[in-house]
Amino acid sequence: MTTATATQTRKFALGRYATVVTRVLTGLLFATTGLNGFLMFMPAPDPSTLAPEGVAFSAALYATGYMLQLASGVQLVSGVLLIIGRFVPLALAMLAPMVVNIFLFHVFLEPSGTVMAVLVVAAEIGLAWAYRDKFRPMLKAA
């Protein structure tokens, strides 16, 4: 094996491990927050410390009677799929609108969580890039 081939092999292995770690950590985050939406085992933040716009948005979602349960279910199912490594492109596609909403919520309504939102966006984009071959058929014109 040449030096160039060995270097390429190491880079490929490192990238593969980084993808698996990112996938599992992202899956754990979404599975935990999704499960919390049903079981409420994490304490809710004090509304007095949050921006009023963010509180109003969350209250509106809660008032629908179904939106938070739907979001929690999508997060839980997608998180489990990411953790076990099955149907990863489907999980990423299901999470994409959620990730966009998380990012925009923190940018426009509740800036305190922007750093975490950026990390979630980076993980979603990184995983989508790692699985880009699986998305190609979906992006072809019919």
ZADO-1210 file (C-alpha; in nm, 4 decimals, padded with zeros to 6 digits):
<atoms>
<atom x="00.0000" y="00.0000" z="00.0000" code="MET" pos="1"/>
<atom x="00.1406" y="00.3380" z="-00.0954" code="THR" pos="2"/>
<atom x="00.1619" y="00.6336" z="00.1424" code="THR" pos="3"/>
<atom x="-00.1121" y="00.8179" z="-00.0494" code="ALA" pos="4"/>
<atom x="-00.3436" y="00.5179" z="-00.0292" code="THR" pos="5"/>
<atom x="-00.2792" y="00.4768" z="00.3428" code="ALA" pos="6"/>
<atom x="-00.3536" y="00.8459" z="00.4010" code="THR" pos="7"/>
<atom x="-00.6773" y="00.8224" z="00.2027" code="GLN" pos="8"/>
<atom x="-00.7795" y="00.5126" z="00.3975" code="THR" pos="9"/>
<atom x="-00.7191" y="00.6899" z="00.7301" code="ARG" pos="10"/>
<atom x="-00.9163" y="00.9957" z="00.6168" code="LYS" pos="11"/>
<atom x="-01.2037" y="00.7735" z="00.5042" code="PHE" pos="12"/>
<atom x="-01.2062" y="00.5877" z="00.8373" code="ALA" pos="13"/>
<atom x="-01.1904" y="00.9130" z="01.0347" code="LEU" pos="14"/>
<atom x="-01.4783" y="01.0574" z="00.8314" code="GLY" pos="15"/>
<atom x="-01.6807" y="00.7418" z="00.8808" code="ARG" pos="16"/>
<atom x="-01.6295" y="00.7517" z="01.2595" code="TYR" pos="17"/>
<atom x="-01.7178" y="01.1213" z="01.2692" code="ALA" pos="18"/>
<atom x="-02.0387" y="01.0462" z="01.0789" code="THR" pos="19"/>
<atom x="-02.1356" y="00.7663" z="01.3167" code="VAL" pos="20"/>
<atom x="-02.0623" y="00.9787" z="01.6253" code="VAL" pos="21"/>
<atom x="-02.2565" y="01.2737" z="01.4835" code="THR" pos="22"/>
<atom x="-02.5467" y="01.0477" z="01.3860" code="ARG" pos="23"/>
<atom x="-02.5700" y="00.8833" z="01.7279" code="VAL" pos="24"/>
<atom x="-02.5322" y="01.2087" z="01.9249" code="LEU" pos="25"/>
<atom x="-02.7932" y="01.3817" z="01.7088" code="THR" pos="26"/>
<atom x="-03.0201" y="01.0805" z="01.7489" code="GLY" pos="27"/>
<atom x="-02.9781" y="01.0858" z="02.1268" code="LEU" pos="28"/>
<atom x="-03.0597" y="01.4568" z="02.1373" code="LEU" pos="29"/>
<atom x="-03.3786" y="01.4196" z="01.9337" code="PHE" pos="30"/>
<atom x="-03.4888" y="01.0929" z="02.0979" code="ALA" pos="31"/>
<atom x="-03.4459" y="01.2497" z="02.4424" code="THR" pos="32"/>
<atom x="-03.6271" y="01.5731" z="02.3576" code="THR" pos="33"/>
<atom x="-03.8996" y="01.3793" z="02.1771" code="GLY" pos="34"/>
<atom x="-03.9515" y="01.1484" z="02.4728" code="LEU" pos="35"/>
<atom x="-03.9528" y="01.4493" z="02.7035" code="ASN" pos="36"/>
<atom x="-04.2438" y="01.5886" z="02.5027" code="GLY" pos="37"/>
<atom x="-04.4516" y="01.2939" z="02.6239" code="PHE" pos="38"/>
<atom x="-04.3086" y="01.2186" z="02.9695" code="LEU" pos="39"/>
<atom x="-04.1939" y="01.5657" z="03.0825" code="MET" pos="40"/>
<atom x="-03.8885" y="01.4397" z="03.2757" code="PHE" pos="41"/>
<atom x="-03.6765" y="01.7506" z="03.2060" code="MET" pos="42"/>
<atom x="-03.7689" y="02.0708" z="03.3871" code="PRO" pos="43"/>
<atom x="-03.9254" y="02.3410" z="03.1717" code="ALA" pos="44"/>
<atom x="-03.7364" y="02.6700" z="03.1592" code="PRO" pos="45"/>
<atom x="-03.8661" y="02.9539" z="03.3751" code="ASP" pos="46"/>
<atom x="-04.0862" y="03.1674" z="03.1452" code="PRO" pos="47"/>
<atom x="-03.9693" y="03.4854" z="03.3172" code="SER" pos="48"/>
<atom x="-03.6167" y="03.4244" z="03.1845" code="THR" pos="49"/>
<atom x="-03.7325" y="03.3761" z="02.8243" code="LEU" pos="50"/>
<atom x="-03.8211" y="03.6286" z="02.5565" code="ALA" pos="51"/>
<atom x="-04.1973" y="03.6976" z="02.5511" code="PRO" pos="52"/>
<atom x="-04.2147" y="03.6198" z="02.1788" code="GLU" pos="53"/>
<atom x="-04.0707" y="03.2725" z="02.2337" code="GLY" pos="54"/>
<atom x="-04.3136" y="03.2059" z="02.5176" code="VAL" pos="55"/>
<atom x="-04.6060" y="03.3216" z="02.3012" code="ALA" pos="56"/>
<atom x="-04.4973" y="03.0977" z="02.0127" code="PHE" pos="57"/>
<atom x="-04.4644" y="02.7943" z="02.2410" code="SER" pos="58"/>
<atom x="-04.8023" y="02.8695" z="02.3994" code="ALA" pos="59"/>
<atom x="-04.9617" y="02.8875" z="02.0533" code="ALA" pos="60"/>
<atom x="-04.8178" y="02.5467" z="01.9609" code="LEU" pos="61"/>
<atom x="-04.9448" y="02.4030" z="02.2888" code="TYR" pos="62"/>
<atom x="-05.2898" y="02.5573" z="02.2340" code="ALA" pos="63"/>
<atom x="-05.3380" y="02.3643" z="01.9081" code="THR" pos="64"/>
<atom x="-05.3774" y="02.0475" z="02.1114" code="GLY" pos="65"/>
<atom x="-05.1695" y="01.8381" z="01.8710" code="TYR" pos="66"/>
<atom x="-04.8661" y="02.0256" z="01.7376" code="MET" pos="67"/>
<atom x="-04.6298" y="01.9604" z="02.0292" code="LEU" pos="68"/>
<atom x="-04.7266" y="01.5923" z="02.0359" code="GLN" pos="69"/>
<atom x="-04.6683" y="01.5679" z="01.6605" code="LEU" pos="70"/>
<atom x="-04.3306" y="01.7396" z="01.6891" code="ALA" pos="71"/>
<atom x="-04.2334" y="01.5181" z="01.9837" code="SER" pos="72"/>
<atom x="-04.3355" y="01.2047" z="01.7941" code="GLY" pos="73"/>
<atom x="-04.1325" y="01.3041" z="01.4876" code="VAL" pos="74"/>
<atom x="-03.8311" y="01.3805" z="01.7070" code="GLN" pos="75"/>
<atom x="-03.8598" y="01.0524" z="01.8961" code="LEU" pos="76"/>
<atom x="-03.9016" y="00.8321" z="01.5880" code="VAL" pos="77"/>
<atom x="-03.6300" y="01.0147" z="01.3923" code="SER" pos="78"/>
<atom x="-03.3931" y="01.0079" z="01.6889" code="GLY" pos="79"/>
<atom x="-03.4358" y="00.6325" z="01.7338" code="VAL" pos="80"/>
<atom x="-03.3780" y="00.5765" z="01.3611" code="LEU" pos="81"/>
<atom x="-03.0564" y="00.7813" z="01.3790" code="LEU" pos="82"/>
<atom x="-02.9344" y="00.5936" z="01.6873" code="ILE" pos="83"/>
<atom x="-02.9883" y="00.2489" z="01.5355" code="ILE" pos="84"/>
<atom x="-02.8633" y="00.3597" z="01.1930" code="GLY" pos="85"/>
<atom x="-03.1683" y="00.2443" z="00.9968" code="ARG" pos="86"/>
<atom x="-03.3512" y="00.4628" z="00.7441" code="PHE" pos="87"/>
<atom x="-03.1112" y="00.7476" z="00.8227" code="VAL" pos="88"/>
<atom x="-03.1999" y="00.9512" z="00.5096" code="PRO" pos="89"/>
<atom x="-03.5701" y="00.9243" z="00.6017" code="LEU" pos="90"/>
<atom x="-03.4945" y="01.0396" z="00.9567" code="ALA" pos="91"/>
<atom x="-03.2930" y="01.3339" z="00.8247" code="LEU" pos="92"/>
<atom x="-03.5720" y="01.4297" z="00.5850" code="ALA" pos="93"/>
<atom x="-03.8293" y="01.4129" z="00.8665" code="MET" pos="94"/>
<atom x="-03.6092" y="01.6249" z="01.0917" code="LEU" pos="95"/>
<atom x="-03.5185" y="01.8896" z="00.8318" code="ALA" pos="96"/>
<atom x="-03.8276" y="02.1102" z="00.8818" code="PRO" pos="97"/>
<atom x="-03.7918" y="02.0699" z="01.2579" code="MET" pos="98"/>
<atom x="-03.4257" y="02.1761" z="01.2448" code="VAL" pos="99"/>
<atom x="-03.5097" y="02.4815" z="01.0335" code="VAL" pos="100"/>
<atom x="-03.7811" y="02.5786" z="01.2818" code="ASN" pos="101"/>
<atom x="-03.5477" y="02.5285" z="01.5799" code="ILE" pos="102"/>
<atom x="-03.2873" y="02.7501" z="01.4159" code="PHE" pos="103"/>
<atom x="-03.5318" y="03.0255" z="01.3180" code="LEU" pos="104"/>
<atom x="-03.7028" y="03.0134" z="01.6588" code="PHE" pos="105"/>
<atom x="-03.3722" y="03.0835" z="01.8300" code="HIS" pos="106"/>
<atom x="-03.2573" y="03.3432" z="01.5796" code="VAL" pos="107"/>
<atom x="-03.5807" y="03.5453" z="01.5830" code="PHE" pos="108"/>
<atom x="-03.7667" y="03.4638" z="01.9056" code="LEU" pos="109"/>
<atom x="-03.5327" y="03.3234" z="02.1720" code="GLU" pos="110"/>
<atom x="-03.1650" y="03.4076" z="02.1105" code="PRO" pos="111"/>
<atom x="-03.0415" y="03.2298" z="02.4245" code="SER" pos="112"/>
<atom x="-03.0285" y="02.8929" z="02.2456" code="GLY" pos="113"/>
<atom x="-02.8744" y="03.0066" z="01.9186" code="THR" pos="114"/>
<atom x="-02.5422" y="02.8269" z="01.9722" code="VAL" pos="115"/>
<atom x="-02.7123" y="02.4912" z="02.0237" code="MET" pos="116"/>
<atom x="-02.9397" y="02.5585" z="01.7261" code="ALA" pos="117"/>
<atom x="-02.6364" y="02.6246" z="01.5052" code="VAL" pos="118"/>
<atom x="-02.4799" y="02.2965" z="01.6230" code="LEU" pos="119"/>
<atom x="-02.7994" y="02.1082" z="01.5378" code="VAL" pos="120"/>
<atom x="-02.8071" y="02.2685" z="01.1913" code="VAL" pos="121"/>
<atom x="-02.4407" y="02.1783" z="01.1394" code="ALA" pos="122"/>
<atom x="-02.5090" y="01.8165" z="01.2412" code="ALA" pos="123"/>
<atom x="-02.8090" y="01.7954" z="01.0060" code="GLU" pos="124"/>
<atom x="-02.6135" y="01.9407" z="00.7139" code="ILE" pos="125"/>
<atom x="-02.3109" y="01.7218" z="00.7876" code="GLY" pos="126"/>
<atom x="-02.5202" y="01.4077" z="00.8008" code="LEU" pos="127"/>
<atom x="-02.7139" y="01.5042" z="00.4876" code="ALA" pos="128"/>
<atom x="-02.3792" y="01.5515" z="00.3123" code="TRP" pos="129"/>
<atom x="-02.2529" y="01.2143" z="00.4370" code="ALA" pos="130"/>
<atom x="-02.5692" y="01.0474" z="00.2991" code="TYR" pos="131"/>
<atom x="-02.5903" y="01.2638" z="-00.0158" code="ARG" pos="132"/>
<atom x="-02.5862" y="00.9613" z="-00.2463" code="ASP" pos="133"/>
<atom x="-02.9158" y="00.8448" z="-00.0906" code="LYS" pos="134"/>
<atom x="-03.0790" y="01.1823" z="-00.1624" code="PHE" pos="135"/>
<atom x="-02.9793" y="01.2024" z="-00.5307" code="ARG" pos="136"/>
<atom x="-03.2766" y="01.0032" z="-00.6661" code="PRO" pos="137"/>
<atom x="-03.5167" y="01.2224" z="-00.4720" code="MET" pos="138"/>
<atom x="-03.3671" y="01.5363" z="-00.6248" code="LEU" pos="139"/>
<atom x="-03.3999" y="01.4274" z="-00.9894" code="LYS" pos="140"/>
<atom x="-03.6691" y="01.5880" z="-01.2034" code="ALA" pos="141"/>
<atom x="-03.9577" y="01.3540" z="-01.2761" code="ALA" pos="142"/>
</atoms>
